[in-house]
Amino acid sequence: MDYIERNYNLIRERMIEQTDISLEYGREIIESELDAGALNVIVKPIVKAFYKYWSDKDARVGTLEQIRITLESAKELVKNGEITQERFERVIDKNFSIYLKNDQTDRACKKNHNNYKKLKEITKSCFITQVEESILLLRTKEEVKDYNELSRITYKTKENAYKALKRQLDFNDAGISIVEQDDSILNVIAGKNIILKALRKGFEQTKKTLIEELDQIFN
């Protein structure tokens, strides 16, 4: 089953690349918002330094762990026989706590907030869709040399690939919307407005980039 390890590495590399691009978008947006705001010259460098540390360390490390647990869950299912609904749910339930623990939005939210249960359910749905799409990609046996080829062979058409991407984007959008509707869910003392703007603008920019990538892959 060498093709599984090959596909695993191709997916992992692409997901890490996308993570770094998204974090860079977020850093640029936060710096732009701080520059446009009314914070004084003493406070701004401190806040910028905090967000740079967060994106370079905490956020990246957490997201890399989410990538790992997603791919490991998918690989466990692909390598061990028929994927029944019972097996799938068992693997999801076993690994979701690790995925949730490393989710950046979840880390910043109050667990006793009225909307937290909804947010947690959306995060689980996002995890499930990521595992499902990873299973499809891992199962591809044809010879491929990069992620673009893997995606073309797996999804066949841009329309199919877009449907798969849209499922994940819609869950991400729903999660951000919950925080936007009531920012008291955020467990932070200051900077809520900046965080919300960075979440929304970063998501929209990442969404645009991912859709443009589909055009390149299926050109």
HELIX and SHEET records of a PDB file:
HELIX    1   1 ASP A    2  ALA A   36  1                                  35    
HELIX    2   2 VAL A   43  TYR A   53  1                                  11    
HELIX    3   3 TRP A   54  ALA A   59  3                                   6    
HELIX    4   4 ARG A   60  LYS A   79  1                                  20    
HELIX    5   5 GLN A   85  LYS A  101  1                                  17    
HELIX    6   6 GLN A  104  ARG A  107  1                                   4    
HELIX    7   7 TYR A  116  LEU A  138  1                                  23    
HELIX    8   8 TYR A  147  TYR A  155  1                                   9    
HELIX    9   9 LYS A  158  GLN A  181  1                                  24    
HELIX   10  10 ASP A  183  ILE A  185  5                                   3    
HELIX   11  11 LYS A  192  ILE A  217  1                                  26    
END                                                                             
